[in-house]
Amino acid sequence: MEKAKISSIQFFLLLFMFELGTAVVVARGIEARKDSWLSILLGLSAGLILFLVYHRLFRYYPSLPLTAYARKIFGTYIGWVVGFMYTILFLYTSARNVREFSEVLITATMPEIPLLVVIVLFVLTICYVLLLGIEVFARTAEILGIFLIFVGIIGNLFVYVTGTVDPNNLKPVLEYGWKPVLETTFSPPLLVIFPFAEAIVFAMLFPYLNRAEVVKKAGLASLIVSGLILSYTAALNIAVLGVSEVERSPFPLLATVGKINFLEFIQRLDALVVITLLITVFFKAGIYLYASVTGMVDLFRLKNHRQMILPAGLILVFLSVGIAEDFAEHSQEGFTIFITYFSAPLLIVLPLVMLMIAFIRHRFTKQRN
Amino acid sequence: MSLIHSQKGNAAHQVFPFLFVSLSLGIGRFLGLKAGKVGILLVYVKALSYKGKAGVKLEMKKVWNKLRKKEKKPIEYTEETESNTNHQKLETNLEENIKNIQETLGYSADIIVRTFKIGSSSGQNAAVIFINGLVDKEHVGNFIIDKVMNDHRELNSSTAGTLFTGMKEQMITVAEVEETQEWNKTIQALVSGKTILLLNGWDQAMICPLKGGATRAISEPSSEQSIRGPQESFIESLHTNVAMVRRRIKSAHLRVESVKIGEITETEVTIMYLKGIANEKILTELKERLQKVKVDELIGSNTIEEWIRDGPRSVWPTIYNTQRPDVVVGELMEGRIAVLVDGTPNTLVLPATFIEFFQSAEDYYMHWSIASFLRMLRLLGISSTLFFPSFYIAFLSFHPDLIPTPLLISLAAQRQEVPFPLFIEVLLLELTFEFLREAGLRMPKQVGQAVSIVGALVLGEAAVSAGIVSSATVIIVAATAIASFTMSNHSMIDAVRILRFVMIILASSLGLYGIGLGLIVLIAHTSSLRSFGVPYLTPFAPLIFTDLKDTLIRVSKPFMSTRPRLIAQKKVSKTGNTDTLGPAPRDRQTQENHSQRDSNEY
């Protein structure tokens, strides 16, 4: 573990940007059609419960990251394997995020740049900031988080000023009843997982927080704020574009912002979205990479995490290039196989099992004492 | 590594550690190397291939250590200053003392030795020695020579010693006098501009600091102008500068500590701080770093700055400098520490934060609303200096589709004639501008006008009409230049001047993506800096809400009731608060304040 401290504001902003990550650009929960914003809110509520689970585990082992307390819970050998699975999962998810961002960047703004170049530079930037330490990473999040909120407000302002928002697109609410909404949220690909349950990666960062007692408050607040923003964005996309266009578009937010036309001069603010995405994904992939590196350091009992950042970054580069042939395959992979068979057990089932075992263990040790 | 190998129970231990550890030790360290050490690759590969598995780590460590450690030979100084070796104490004989002093200083032409007989009955020989130009001769004549020669009182002159004490106590009317037997101290006093009085038959010297000579008069600051604030700036004389600060803070807590730095120049360096407000930890740190300064000569404050600053490789200035005494006072009141160096009007103030460079002295002499507006204007100015040319390149050469059509048409029409790619064009103009700026600074003032005329004509007219550059590029570069002059602090402008070129290169190779990555790296780098332990980007990162009141906006003075938290340590709150703001309540409430108008009146 690095010797560093993260303040609660920094944690709030890190989690906030992490949640927005790629989720704000892609169409989440569009299977529920007009009510996708509702299903995102439902997903948020389930995500909050899951966060409480992760937080409870952290309270049992306040000084240990996820991979370390997995060994305490399951015993050295099974725990090691569990921790290793998480490490791999984090690295893989990081690669997925990097790939997603690069695809958006290439399609939206600069089609002539090779994918590998984009990815290599992006990962190098992440590695540089992580080499400066998690504290610097968190402080960078503070500056850029505030910048991001500012950009968000400006963007919204322009969308409304342009006058393309038509709330009637959202009506009628619950056209087909609750069933499709619930199905979207709770059947695979689960809306809970992406992005809310992904907060489990912060289980690797909890020990760095300088005030353990506010973790719960800050985490829940951040999840709620980002969930509301995601839900609002989904609603805004539908209100501006209409359901069918959102369904067809790979990145509906880009299309929404593309509709901005203020005084015939401020138009095509796609760049703004891409910059937003660059910043949020930078933090999302960075946190994943850092969690993965912390996992490796913990599992292989290395002394220094810095020496692992560049090798892990190298793996990240090749992983994100080789993960899929094209973006369609990448999405297909993500929404069908990855979320159902990897994310769901590791992000939902296993933490619940761990919590149960930890609970029982603590009961017994207490009784013995 | 050994730990992992010891756990041979699990199959996973055999395979995966190999993957990760070999990657970490091999590629990681290799990639982590600084450029220029490419040779390590070959040695590394050899080490990996020739040695057995057990020996690999050891061998690699050896290679690593070899490359890391550059053998440093300590520099030996064979010369020694002669004054230190010959004499330890002064002689009793006057002639001999004078001869020794003359010899030590190599019979320098500017040394003045004036021998005379003292006026009292004994008629002993005495001498006054000083350096021409450093001493106020009139004072030497009036307060030493005149008093000693023309005093006919009968002093107790049984021995030379009592005579010497008598002279000091009854004759010499200099405010500050010091006696010494030490040879080195005498010589040091002489060369630093003090006057030495020697008496025949006594082995002590009297040191009278009658410093004089020409110094510049206090004038207006050349760089940090202010309209409503005080109009004086520091000068080259340290004691005047210290006094200028002292005159503004009439407090017993103001501490002035002095050290001599520079093996040969022996320059006086003064630390000023407010006891009880300044952070003790920062003070100790500063003193430790000052002790480590090992230089022969100390000319100007930049030498000190480069020795003691944090992040020596960073372009950002991590120590603030100013020429204004009122700024120094303001900084001292916030708990910062000032370092004044003899011979320069530039004073260092530390610890510095990023936003400090945007706080001009004028901000505190104006209404808070306009001060806040100007401060944001400055921030905008500096960010447009940094990003304007690069955004121009990025949009025009990578994302023309993002430019509104009418604007794009007019830009494209202008560029039709231009033979250069946009990158070259911008770079050319930026360089020309830098030439102009440098030339304008270094030229004699009389030629300056010619430079500006030629520059304006060549750049503004001829280049555009000849079709070598487009007028849009000229506008961009000119706007950038003007925006950069909104800052009053030069070290910040200089940093941005350099970074602007980095951004231009990034933008012309990767467009907006390059700018975005550059921005992230720049912010991360900036937030990794510290100035004497204080994070450089406070109060933004880490966010300190109470300290935000003097950053982007400057709140009204009564509301600034706390000092910056990480900089000042002890007395966080200032005197005064907002409770008593506004007019005091009257006895008969506010009735009296109302106008005495008749209600029937229209």
Interface residues (C-beta under 8 A of the other chain):
Chain A: S7 I9 Q10 Y77 W80 V81 F84 L105 T109 M110 I113 V118 L121 F122 T125 Y128 V129 L132 G133 V136 F137 R139 T140 E142 I143 L144 I146 E264 F265 I266 Q267 R268 D270 A271 V274 I275 L278 I279 F282 M296 F300 R301 L302 R306 Q307 M308 I309 L310 P311 L314 I315
Chain B: L3 I4 G9 N10 A12 F16 P17 F20 V21 L23 S24 L25 I27 G28 R29 L31 G32 F398 H399 D401 L402 P404 L407 L510 G511 L512 Y513 G516 L517 I520 V521 I523 A524 H525 S527 S528 P535 L537 F540 A541 P542 L543
